[in-house]
Amino acid sequence: MRKFAVVIAVVALQVAAVAGPAAAVKPRRGCAPPFILMTREALRATVPQVPEDAFNQIFNAIDKNRDDQVCVKQQPTFTNAVDNTSNAR
């Protein structure tokens, strides 16, 4: 039983050693294809039928880093938008 506890502790330390630096990586900004980078104003111009208050609430919920830019993929029946900050390398 003691040997099992030592193995678990070693594995936990290895996971913590790898996860620590990965979490510290500065997020990269940009959009992966097929998304395009759009400002708040540019996206707003594409959906004039949406009330201003509703648009601002939705945009603010998506724009996590508050830089007024999001990545957008236009679909025939909807628009898919995500924040332009990613930890992907």
TIRO-2110 file (N, C-alpha, C; in Angstrom, 1 decimal):
// TIRO-2110
0.8, -1.2, 0.0, N, 1, A
0.0, 0.0, 0.0, CA, 1, A
0.9, 1.3, 0.0, C, 1, A
2.0, 1.2, 0.7, N, 2, A
2.9, 2.4, 0.8, CA, 2, A
3.5, 2.6, -0.6, C, 2, A
3.8, 1.6, -1.3, N, 3, A
4.4, 1.7, -2.6, CA, 3, A
3.5, 2.4, -3.5, C, 3, A
2.2, 2.0, -3.5, N, 4, A
1.1, 2.6, -4.3, CA, 4, A
1.0, 4.1, -4.0, C, 4, A
1.1, 4.5, -2.7, N, 5, A
1.0, 5.9, -2.4, CA, 5, A
2.2, 6.7, -2.9, C, 5, A
3.3, 6.1, -2.9, N, 6, A
4.5, 6.8, -3.4, CA, 6, A
4.4, 7.0, -4.9, C, 6, A
3.9, 6.0, -5.6, N, 7, A
3.7, 6.1, -7.1, CA, 7, A
2.7, 7.2, -7.4, C, 7, A
1.6, 7.2, -6.7, N, 8, A
0.6, 8.3, -6.9, CA, 8, A
1.2, 9.7, -6.7, C, 8, A
2.0, 9.8, -5.6, N, 9, A
2.6, 11.1, -5.3, CA, 9, A
3.6, 11.5, -6.4, C, 9, A
4.4, 10.6, -6.9, N, 10, A
5.3, 10.9, -8.0, CA, 10, A
4.6, 11.3, -9.2, C, 10, A
3.6, 10.6, -9.6, N, 11, A
2.8, 11.0, -10.8, CA, 11, A
2.1, 12.3, -10.6, C, 11, A
1.6, 12.6, -9.4, N, 12, A
1.0, 13.9, -9.2, CA, 12, A
2.0, 15.1, -9.3, C, 12, A
3.2, 14.8, -8.8, N, 13, A
4.3, 15.9, -8.9, CA, 13, A
4.7, 16.1, -10.4, C, 13, A
4.8, 15.0, -11.2, N, 14, A
5.1, 15.1, -12.6, CA, 14, A
4.0, 15.9, -13.3, C, 14, A
2.8, 15.6, -13.0, N, 15, A
1.7, 16.4, -13.7, CA, 15, A
1.7, 17.8, -13.3, C, 15, A
2.0, 18.1, -12.1, N, 16, A
2.0, 19.5, -11.6, CA, 16, A
3.2, 20.2, -12.2, C, 16, A
4.3, 19.6, -12.4, N, 17, A
5.5, 20.2, -13.0, CA, 17, A
5.3, 20.5, -14.5, C, 17, A
4.5, 19.7, -15.2, N, 18, A
4.2, 20.0, -16.6, CA, 18, A
3.1, 21.0, -16.7, C, 18, A
2.1, 20.9, -15.9, N, 19, A
0.9, 21.8, -16.0, CA, 19, A
1.3, 23.3, -15.6, C, 19, A
2.2, 23.5, -14.7, N, 20, A
2.5, 24.8, -14.2, CA, 20, A
3.0, 25.7, -15.3, C, 20, A
4.1, 25.3, -16.1, N, 21, A
4.6, 26.2, -17.2, CA, 21, A
3.5, 26.3, -18.3, C, 21, A
2.8, 25.3, -18.5, N, 22, A
1.8, 25.4, -19.6, CA, 22, A
0.7, 26.5, -19.3, C, 22, A
0.3, 26.5, -18.0, N, 23, A
-0.7, 27.5, -17.6, CA, 23, A
-0.1, 28.9, -17.7, C, 23, A
1.2, 29.1, -17.6, N, 24, A
1.8, 30.4, -17.6, CA, 24, A
2.1, 31.0, -19.0, C, 24, A
1.8, 30.2, -20.0, N, 25, A
2.1, 30.6, -21.4, CA, 25, A
1.1, 31.8, -21.7, C, 25, A
1.7, 32.9, -22.2, N, 26, A
0.9, 34.0, -22.6, CA, 26, A
-0.1, 33.7, -23.7, C, 26, A
-1.4, 34.0, -23.6, N, 27, A
-2.3, 33.7, -24.7, CA, 27, A
-1.9, 34.4, -26.0, C, 27, A
-2.1, 33.7, -27.1, N, 28, A
-1.9, 34.3, -28.4, CA, 28, A
-3.2, 34.8, -29.0, C, 28, A
-3.1, 35.9, -29.7, N, 29, A
-4.3, 36.5, -30.3, CA, 29, A
-4.3, 36.2, -31.8, C, 29, A
-5.5, 36.1, -32.3, N, 30, A
-5.7, 35.8, -33.7, CA, 30, A
-6.8, 34.8, -33.9, C, 30, A
-7.1, 34.5, -35.2, N, 31, A
-8.2, 33.6, -35.5, CA, 31, A
-7.7, 32.5, -36.4, C, 31, A
-8.1, 31.3, -36.1, N, 32, A
-7.8, 30.2, -36.9, CA, 32, A
-8.8, 30.1, -38.1, C, 32, A
-8.3, 29.7, -39.2, N, 33, A
-9.3, 29.6, -40.4, CA, 33, A
-10.3, 28.5, -40.0, C, 33, A
-11.5, 28.7, -40.4, N, 34, A
-12.1, 29.7, -41.3, CA, 34, A
-12.7, 31.0, -40.6, C, 34, A
-12.3, 31.2, -39.4, N, 35, A
-12.7, 32.4, -38.7, CA, 35, A
-12.0, 33.7, -39.2, C, 35, A
-12.7, 34.8, -39.1, N, 36, A
-12.0, 36.1, -39.5, CA, 36, A
-12.1, 37.0, -38.3, C, 36, A
-11.1, 37.9, -38.1, N, 37, A
-11.1, 38.8, -37.0, CA, 37, A
-12.0, 40.0, -37.4, C, 37, A
-12.9, 40.3, -36.4, N, 38, A
-13.8, 41.5, -36.6, CA, 38, A
-13.8, 42.3, -35.4, C, 38, A
-13.9, 43.6, -35.6, N, 39, A
-14.1, 44.5, -34.4, CA, 39, A
-15.5, 44.6, -34.0, C, 39, A
-15.8, 45.2, -32.9, N, 40, A
-17.2, 45.3, -32.4, CA, 40, A
-18.0, 46.1, -33.5, C, 40, A
-17.5, 47.2, -34.0, N, 41, A
-18.2, 48.0, -35.0, CA, 41, A
-18.5, 47.2, -36.3, C, 41, A
-17.5, 46.5, -36.7, N, 42, A
-17.7, 45.7, -38.0, CA, 42, A
-18.7, 44.6, -37.8, C, 42, A
-18.7, 43.9, -36.7, N, 43, A
-19.7, 42.9, -36.5, CA, 43, A
-21.1, 43.5, -36.3, C, 43, A
-21.1, 44.6, -35.6, N, 44, A
-22.4, 45.3, -35.4, CA, 44, A
-23.1, 45.7, -36.7, C, 44, A
-22.3, 46.1, -37.7, N, 45, A
-22.8, 46.4, -39.0, CA, 45, A
-23.4, 45.3, -39.7, C, 45, A
-23.0, 44.0, -39.4, N, 46, A
-23.6, 42.9, -40.1, CA, 46, A
-24.9, 42.4, -39.5, C, 46, A
-25.3, 42.9, -38.3, N, 47, A
-26.5, 42.5, -37.7, CA, 47, A
-27.3, 43.7, -37.2, C, 47, A
-27.7, 44.6, -38.1, N, 48, A
-28.5, 45.8, -37.7, CA, 48, A
-29.8, 45.5, -37.1, C, 48, A
-30.4, 44.3, -37.3, N, 49, A
-31.7, 44.0, -36.8, CA, 49, A
-31.7, 43.6, -35.3, C, 49, A
-30.5, 43.4, -34.7, N, 50, A
-30.4, 43.1, -33.3, CA, 50, A
-30.3, 44.4, -32.5, C, 50, A
-31.2, 44.5, -31.5, N, 51, A
-31.2, 45.7, -30.7, CA, 51, A
-29.8, 46.0, -30.1, C, 51, A
-29.4, 47.2, -29.9, N, 52, A
-28.1, 47.6, -29.5, CA, 52, A
-27.8, 47.0, -28.1, C, 52, A
-28.7, 47.1, -27.1, N, 53, A
-28.4, 46.5, -25.8, CA, 53, A
-28.2, 45.0, -25.9, C, 53, A
-28.9, 44.3, -26.6, N, 54, A
-28.8, 42.8, -26.8, CA, 54, A
-27.4, 42.5, -27.4, C, 54, A
-27.1, 43.3, -28.5, N, 55, A
-25.8, 43.1, -29.1, CA, 55, A
-24.7, 43.3, -28.2, C, 55, A
-24.7, 44.4, -27.4, N, 56, A
-23.6, 44.7, -26.5, CA, 56, A
-23.5, 43.6, -25.4, C, 56, A
-24.6, 43.1, -24.9, N, 57, A
-24.5, 42.0, -23.9, CA, 57, A
-23.9, 40.8, -24.4, C, 57, A
-24.3, 40.4, -25.6, N, 58, A
-23.7, 39.2, -26.3, CA, 58, A
-22.3, 39.4, -26.6, C, 58, A
-21.9, 40.5, -27.2, N, 59, A
-20.5, 40.8, -27.5, CA, 59, A
-19.6, 40.8, -26.3, C, 59, A
-20.1, 41.4, -25.2, N, 60, A
-19.3, 41.5, -24.0, CA, 60, A
-19.1, 40.1, -23.4, C, 60, A
-20.1, 39.2, -23.5, N, 61, A
-19.9, 37.8, -23.0, CA, 61, A
-18.9, 37.0, -23.8, C, 61, A
-18.8, 37.3, -25.1, N, 62, A
-17.8, 36.6, -25.9, CA, 62, A
-16.4, 37.2, -25.8, C, 62, A
-16.3, 38.5, -25.7, N, 63, A
-15.0, 39.2, -25.7, CA, 63, A
-14.4, 39.2, -24.3, C, 63, A
-13.8, 38.1, -24.0, N, 64, A
-13.2, 37.9, -22.6, CA, 64, A
-12.1, 38.8, -22.3, C, 64, A
-11.3, 39.2, -23.2, N, 65, A
-10.1, 40.0, -23.0, CA, 65, A
-10.4, 41.5, -23.2, C, 65, A
-11.6, 41.9, -23.5, N, 66, A
-12.1, 43.2, -23.6, CA, 66, A
-11.2, 44.1, -24.6, C, 66, A
-10.8, 43.5, -25.7, N, 67, A
-10.1, 44.3, -26.7, CA, 67, A
-11.0, 44.7, -27.9, C, 67, A
-12.3, 44.5, -27.8, N, 68, A
-13.3, 44.8, -28.8, CA, 68, A
-13.0, 44.1, -30.2, C, 68, A
-12.4, 42.9, -30.1, N, 69, A
-12.2, 42.1, -31.3, CA, 69, A
-12.6, 40.6, -31.0, C, 69, A
-13.3, 40.0, -32.0, N, 70, A
-13.6, 38.6, -31.8, CA, 70, A
-13.4, 37.9, -33.2, C, 70, A
-13.3, 36.6, -33.1, N, 71, A
-13.2, 35.8, -34.3, CA, 71, A
-14.6, 35.3, -34.7, C, 71, A
-14.9, 35.5, -36.0, N, 72, A
-16.3, 35.3, -36.5, CA, 72, A
-16.3, 34.3, -37.7, C, 72, A
-17.2, 33.4, -37.7, N, 73, A
-17.4, 32.5, -38.8, CA, 73, A
-18.9, 32.6, -39.2, C, 73, A
-19.2, 33.2, -40.4, N, 74, A
-20.5, 33.4, -40.8, CA, 74, A
-21.1, 32.0, -41.4, C, 74, A
-22.3, 31.7, -40.9, N, 75, A
-23.0, 30.5, -41.4, CA, 75, A
-24.3, 31.0, -42.1, C, 75, A
-24.9, 30.1, -42.9, N, 76, A
-26.1, 30.6, -43.6, CA, 76, A
-27.2, 31.0, -42.6, C, 76, A
-27.3, 30.4, -41.5, N, 77, A
-28.5, 30.7, -40.6, CA, 77, A
-28.0, 31.4, -39.3, C, 77, A
-26.7, 31.4, -39.0, N, 78, A
-26.3, 32.0, -37.8, CA, 78, A
-24.8, 32.5, -37.9, C, 78, A
-24.4, 33.2, -36.9, N, 79, A
-23.0, 33.7, -36.9, CA, 79, A
-22.3, 33.1, -35.6, C, 79, A
-21.2, 32.4, -35.8, N, 80, A
-20.4, 31.8, -34.7, CA, 80, A
-19.3, 32.8, -34.4, C, 80, A
-19.2, 33.2, -33.1, N, 81, A
-18.2, 34.1, -32.7, CA, 81, A
-17.5, 33.6, -31.4, C, 81, A
-16.2, 33.8, -31.4, N, 82, A
-15.4, 33.4, -30.2, CA, 82, A
-14.4, 34.5, -29.9, C, 82, A
-13.9, 34.5, -28.7, N, 83, A
-12.8, 35.5, -28.4, CA, 83, A
-11.6, 35.2, -29.2, C, 83, A
-10.8, 36.3, -29.5, N, 84, A
-9.6, 36.1, -30.3, CA, 84, A
-8.4, 35.8, -29.5, C, 84, A
-8.5, 35.3, -28.3, N, 85, A
-7.4, 34.9, -27.5, CA, 85, A
-7.4, 33.4, -27.3, C, 85, A
-6.3, 32.8, -27.5, N, 86, A
-6.2, 31.4, -27.4, CA, 86, A
-4.8, 31.0, -26.8, C, 86, A
-4.8, 29.9, -26.1, N, 87, A
-3.5, 29.3, -25.6, CA, 87, A
-2.9, 28.3, -26.6, C, 87, A
-3.6, 28.1, -27.7, N, 88, A
-3.1, 27.2, -28.7, CA, 88, A
-1.8, 27.7, -29.3, C, 88, A
-0.9, 26.9, -29.6, N, 89, A
0.4, 27.3, -30.2, CA, 89, A
0.5, 26.7, -31.6, C, 89, A
END
